[in-house]
Amino acid sequence: MTQDKHLKRFRWLSLIVLTILLICTFRAPAIAQTPRHYTDLQFPTLPEIQIPKYERYTLDNGMIVYLMEDRQLPLIKGSAMIRTGSRLEPADKVGLADITGTVMRSGGTKKYPPAQLNELLEQRAAEVETSIGTGTASAGFNALSEDIDTVFDLFGQVIRDPAFDPQQFELAKSQNKGEIARRNDDPGDIAGRELRKLIYGDNSPYARTQEYSTLNNISREDVIRFHQKYVRPDRMILGIVGDFELKTMKALINKTFGDWKPTTPNPDIKIPTAEQKYDKGLFLVNQSQLTQSNVLMGHLGGELNSPDYPALTVLNGVLNGFGGRLFNELRSRQGLAYSVYGSWNAGYDYPGMFVAGGQTRTETTVAFVESLMKEIDRLRSTPITSKELDDAKETILNSFVFKFENPSQTLSRLMTYEYYDYPQDFIFKYQQGVKNTTVEDIQRVAKKYLNLEGVVTLVVGNGEEIKPPLSDLGKNVTTVDVTIPKPNKS
């Protein structure tokens, strides 16, 4: 019995020792892997971005084609850019381009009515879509490699031979009228829309809005004429990326678009210019039901081809985001903002806007405007710190990898640069410009491009409850009427 007791004690002691050893063994790595402070972390340098191999050529009818193979998945994706846009539609028919872009696809083709076209695509889990924006028309498709012959043929028909089904045309107009009826539902939408009008002007193609009257002026024949005038091979850039053989895809493109000839004279397109309507001023959209204010201030911006564009994007980085000046000062320190931002924006072929603003409580509206102006002025008068510069540049440069995540993004960028006549290495020159930006550059461009004397300030809020009143900002307050004009009987 004594020996059994000793054996039992030995076993228990062995288990205890083994348990202690196991605990020590598993705790050791945990101690060794204690998380370091984020400032001590080191990351490898991001690899240089490489443009995948692609081929560019032109059909006899003037259509430009980009092809890029990508065999990772049995998919093929294509997109087209067509030189037109809503800025070319008549002022009394605002909405014409948008409806044309919608019904090109929804209205079926001369061979397949809408329901049959939809069914053919759904059977193949494929997509064909079209739209027309401010400065371009877009068409695109997605298909399995095995279905490319059928889907690409349908894609070609949608572009070349849309039927503009009368019922779908009327449906598109009705849907746009519904959007007009709802356009004052969101204070943020009101602010963005009305600021564009204050900066560009009510009648500018970069700010004007669809109204019941302009939609009523649009006929199906207008849509057909707009399509015939602007949708043509010599004004189109086609890009295709995916799982295909170059020789086979070229033959398919030639079969689908090679015999396409324009039926109307080449339009003489003049890109509308943009000028600022109000050099300054304080404007109010009075919304008595609101308990907070949407505040926007801004002025005309510039174009992407400005040599100062890289420095201006770094300036944007200093202002914005977590750790940016506006967030730190107006939201975190002063508690004035739910959201706050400021950004100098540019267009490819017309000036964008500098816009700053955010949301604040009704009673802090004036303080918010004053603080926002103060922070913008501080950028003009006082150099930023080296850390602010490095953080902003690092954020921008590290984001480049996301601009080239897949071949489709790269191909789209190449097409866009050709469309707007930019050099194909534009983004890499921009990247180098960001790297070269200095503290002195930020103050220089802030003084040059942030024009506080010409800023337009717009408040969407409860004017009667804003205390102190907006007039304390030292400006006359102009009320902006956003009442929606009633539809005509027609």
Beta strands, then each sheet from edge to edge (+ up, - down):
strand 1: 55-58
strand 2: 64-69
strand 3: 75-82
strand 4: 127-132
strand 5: 137-144
strand 6: 236-242
strand 7: 281-286
strand 8: 292-300
strand 9: 302-303
strand 10: 339-344
strand 11: 346-347
strand 12: 353-361
strand 13: 456-461
strand 14: 477-479
sheet 1: 1+ 2- 6- 3+ 5- 4+
sheet 2: 10+ 12- 8+ 13- 7- 14-
sheet 3: 9+ 11+
end
